[in-house]
């Protein structure tokens, strides 16, 4: 199966997600990009810098993209009715937020870069919103990758390469693509799968010793 | 997974089943989940659609204040029993507008295939459900048929206005709704495929030109436009009319046209209706954007 051809893998990528409007690429997709950052960073940052490119840069105000990104970083889901108030909620939690726009040409019209910063940790993430709420991650801390991050895809972080990889492969019955990179002190496993990853499976992977972060799925 | 509409229709013929059944079987296979789990998830989507339409008909206003209460006007117009066409048609417009008004008000909706085009499929479904007295199962099947056509479109072209213009959003939604309506009315998989192609043919090259970058003007009314287009395409297909250009070639056309559209009319809020004197004035008043 030429699985790389399928940007969308499920009926629910087309009918869904259930979300707070007004735009699946600019709002729901943006929430999910924020969710990825949340999952990797694991806590609320002190400082958040968001840079919008392309169509995001032109229309992020009207589409609620700014509130959506912040909502995602706070860990809200696409249908959370607090999304419109996310910036206020974040500021109350002591997050300083900066929104920038860039005129730099990007491959995809809806590109955003997030920087999450505090005393201990820094995360730099670039992602694109490809439509209908589906997103792809293009860069993590300047390592480039191209993962479909929607239903049926996973991204796994671990500190223990030797023991974790076989576990991951076992857990994900049908990996389409596995890539391993070194990032700071951690070994990162990028695992893309053809089939859906259930919440149950995510929980099972989280329980594997050495795994420190697993991407949320939308199933 | 099926890669083309031709393949989708062929599978339905080979298995002597509907297109919705092919989509459901593929979902079971690729997700590893049971039919019940999949049906339950689609039921949640359907319930979200019903709730959004009901809320919109009551009347909502967007955050910007630019749009709202048009679905309520359509309902009042229907109540007076003086419509030009028929109740089902006007109800479809009403539910489509209602859904997209809720979307513009940052309310909860189900993206179908996107948020900007979320009104078309529910608009058609909820209006014709009343006419056909459809069961819940038939309504879920409608959504799976729509999903099957959207799935091919999304994988072979695009479903975002930023990538391909409004043809990718309202166009895709219109094609999806037309095909699903044909199946609901008892048409064949081929007729569904022609309805999809006819609906999309009519919207090739449609600009995505939101005024002030907001999913309001012209998006909300375009959901009604896409809805009426879907119904007329379904009527033609059920009458035995075919799209001379096969559905897959129409999808490919949408891709090519989308790639060649200038950025101004791909959701940047610069060109098209957004670039009119009034469009610019609204952008300046709301966000201080001056072009």
Interface residues (C-beta under 8 A of the other chain):
Chain A: X1 X5 X6 X7 X8 X9 X10 X11 X12 X13 X14 X15 X16 X17 X18 X19 X20 X21 X22 X23 X24 X25 X27 X28 X54 X55 X58 X59 X60 X61 X62 X63 X64 X79 X81 X83 X84 X108 X109 X110 X129 X130 X131 X132 X133 X151 X152 X173 X194 X195 X196 X198 X219
Chain B: X1 X3 X23 X24 X26 X27 X30 X31 X32 X33 X38 X41 X42 X44 X45 X48 X62 X63 X64 X102 X103 X104 X105 X106 X107 X108 X109 X110 X111 X112 X113 X114 X115 X116 X118 X121 X143 X144 X146 X147 X148 X150 X151 X154 X155 X158 X159 X160 X161 X162 X163 X168 X176 X210 X212 X213 X214 X215 X216 X263 X266 X267 X268 X269 X270 X286 X287
